[in-house]
Each structure stands twice: as C-alpha cells, then as structure tokens.
Amino acid sequence: MSNPDRPDVAAFKDLSFLIYQVGEELSGFRKRAHAAEQRLKTIASGTGGSSLAAEERVAQLEAENGRLRERLVQAEQQAAKMLDQVRFLRQQHVLEGGA
C-alpha cells in the first residue's frame, strides 16, 4: 500500500503535472505554427496584404519563436531537475529499506 506522504510520491506527482503542462504548451506551439504557416501561404499567394506588413509580421513571429524556444528549454531543464529529484528520493527510499 502506498503512503501519500512519501516525498518520492509527491515529487512524481509534481513531475507528472510539469510534463502535462509542457505537453499542453507544445500543443499550443504546434497550433500557432500551423496558423502562421497558413498565413504565410496566404501572404505568398498575393492575397494577404502588403509586402512590408508581411516582413514586419515575419520579424515578430521570429522574435516570438525565439522566446518560445527559450521557454521550452527552461521547461525541459525543470523537467530534468524534477526527474533527478525523483531518482534521488527513490534511491533514498531503497537505501532506507523501502520496497
């Protein structure tokens, strides 16, 4: 029977939640990338407005892409850190004679 007060259980729950959040964020990034691709296709076909506006929008999207990549790297680092904590707690539990 599991003990809900065990630190490795709490860390695992935190890690699971973090992974869920990263997945949700990645899904949002994919949707936004798809929408941006569709918009660029529209612009490229000549039906989407002026070239200057398109260039400005592309610059904005590239800047946003850079920010999103930074956030993804941070999320990956947090997930790795939490996974290390879970491993440490699991090792401590085993050393203390846990199952």
N, C-alpha and C positions, 0 to 999 in steps of 0.2 A: 504494500500500500504506500502511495507516495505522500510525502509531507509537503503541504503547500508553503511551509515556512522555510524550506531549504533554499539557500541562496542560488544554487545552480538552476532550480526551477524558475525562480524569479528572473534570473539572467536570460534563461532560454525564452521566457515569455517576452522579455524586452527585445531580444534579438528577433524573434518571430514578428513582432509588431514593426520593428525597424525594416525588416525585409519586405513586409507587406507595403509599408509606406514607399520604399524605393521602387517596388513594382508598380504602384499606383502612379508615382511620379514619372516613371519610364513610359507608362501607357499614355500619360498626358503629353509627354515629349513626342511620342510617335504620332499622335493625333495632330499636334501642332506642325510637325514636319510635313505630314501628308497635306495639310491645308496650305502650307507655304509652297509646296511643290505644285499644287493645283493652281495657286495664284500666279506663280511664275510661268506656268504653261499658258495661262490666260494672257499675261503680260507679253510673253514671247509671241503669241499669235497676233498681237497688234490691237487687241480689243480691250486692253486693260488700263489705258491712260498714258501719260507722258513718260518718256524715257527717263527724264530727271527724277520724277517721283519714284519710278521703279528702282533707280540706282540708290536713292535715299532709303527706300524700304529694304533693299538688299543689305545695305550697310547696317540698318537697325537689326535686321534678322541675324546677321553675322555677329553683331555685338551680343545679342540675346543668346545666341548659340554658345558663345564663349562663356557667358555667365552660367548657362545651364550645364555646360561641361564641368565647370568648377564645382557646382553644387553636386553633380554626380560623383565626382572624385571625393568630395567630402563625405557623401553618404557611403561610398564604398569603404572609406577609411573608418568610419564609425562602425559599419557592419563588421569589418575585420577586427576592430578593437573589442567589440562585444563578443565575437566568436572566441577570441583569445581569452576573455574573461570566463566564458562558459567552460572552455577547456581547462583552465586553471582550477575553477571551482570543482569540476568533475574529478580532476586529479586529487585535489584535497579531500574530496569525499571518499575516494577509493583508499587513499592513504590512512584515513581515519577509520577504516574498516567498514565503510558503507558498501551497499550492494552495487 
